[in-house]
């Protein structure tokens, strides 16, 4: 399940991205024809930008602090992954259905998947004058951990070279560096957007049986 969620975050391209890619393909075909007529080399094809991959990059750059997962996107990715036709499973056995019926659990599962695929920020917090204090502390700790790992690896390599093959099976040294818990390093909030076809309910119709579910509430907001 975590692998499937990670694939969705890394590879899903929405309808807008596919339309843009189709327009780019048409333009590139025209440009390629012109370049071939002129005897020039044809460049490589550009791939459409994945929706959530670009969103995670903005989160990593602190431009956004919310990762909104659309259940329509989840369902579309499942159908597309099954071959582009009708899925070999009913909606009741799909990931989107399970998210609707156990949203709180899947917030944590998606958060773990996001942690595993989160890209590096475009600029270092140590070089950004407007960086948050926590970002600077986390960056300093990561840099220290990286230096510790490099020092341990260098020491192990020197030991192997000095002792020969006898040191290959020797136990590796502990790094002694504790990683931050993920709950402390997450600077984002995961939010699920319900399916467009999900029926809205009145507040009085929501009962104890829907605790933990993702529901759409119909009402009037007054200020």
C-alpha positions, 0 to 999 in steps of 0.5 A: 500500500505505501508503495502504491501511494508513493507511485501515485504521488510521483507519477500522477498527471492530471487532465490539464498536464496531459492536455499541455503535454499533448499541445507540447507534442504537437508543437515539438512535432512541427519543430522537429519537422522544421529542424529535420528539413533544415538538417538540425538535430532533434532534441529530446521529448519533454515529459509532462510535470506530475501534479503532486510532484510539483506540489511537493516541490513547492511544499519543500520550498515552503511556498505551500504548507498543505498537500491536498489529495483529490480522491478523483485523482486517486480513482483516476490513477487506479483506473489508468494503472489498470490499463486505461480501461474499466478497472478490474475491481469495484469502487468498494475495493478501491483505494479511494473508497478505503480513504473515504471510510478510514480517512484518519488512518490514511492521513498518516499513510499518505504523510509517510509516503510524502516523507519518503518522496519529498524532494530537496528544497531548491535553496538551502535554509542556511543561505536563506535570510528569511528561513524559519528557525526550525528549518535552519536547525533541521538543516544544521542537524542534517549537515552534521549527520551527513558529515558523521556518515562520511567520516564513518564510511571513510574510517571503515574503508581505511580499516578494510584497506589496512586489514584486507579482506578479513575486515569485510565481515567485521561489524559496522560502526554505529553512526550514533546520530539520531534522526528527527521523528517525522512528526517533528519535521513535517511542515505540511498538512495532508488534506483529502478533497472528496469526490465530486460525485459524493453526495453532501449531507446535512449536519443532522444526518451525520452520526457516530457510524461515520466517525473517521470517515470523509464526509461532505457537509451541506450547510450555510456559513455565517460570519 
